[in-house]
Structures are given as C-alpha cells and as structure tokens.
Amino acid sequence: MPLYVPKSINLAINEEQLKAIFKEQDTNGDGRLSKAELSKAFEKLGSRNPGWRVRRSLHHADTDGDGSISLNELEELVKYAVKQGYGAN
C-alpha cells in the first residue's frame, strides 16, 4: 500500500521514508524520476502546486541537467524536500 502523507497533516516522516515515496513513483522502472513521476510524488506529499514544486526540485537536484532525477540525484531531491517542510530531520 503506497504511503500518502498530506503536508497539511504535518506528520513527521524521515528522509528514508521520503526516498521511498519518491522511488515508488518510478513507475516505468528506469531508475529516473520524470517530471510526471515527480509531480505524482509531490501530490502524495500533499503539495498544493506540484507542477511548481517539480520545477523547483529539478532546479535544486537535477545536477546533470537532463530534466529528470536519477538515483544519484535522489539525495539532493530529499534534501530539497526536507528544506521545504516535507518531513523531519
């Protein structure tokens, strides 16, 4: 069963749980999170504007500039999400 944690409820989730939420959105199994997959992840996390959040997360975490988040970039994505209030340190 997928984990759904609305941001408005403010349940504390750790970084490993955030990683799991992002990884479960890799629906095609290519090891990368596309914009659509990132959008679904931010929707699950309760983002009110997931499209904007995707653009910001790509700006912060897409270090190779290919328009997606690879497993190597996942740590930066999680850091960004935590900084934005999606989880707890």
Summary of the structure (lengths in Angstrom):
residues: 89
radius of gyration: 11.6
end to end distance: 24.3
largest distance: 34.0
contacts: 244
relative contact order: 0.21
helix: 53%
strand: 4%
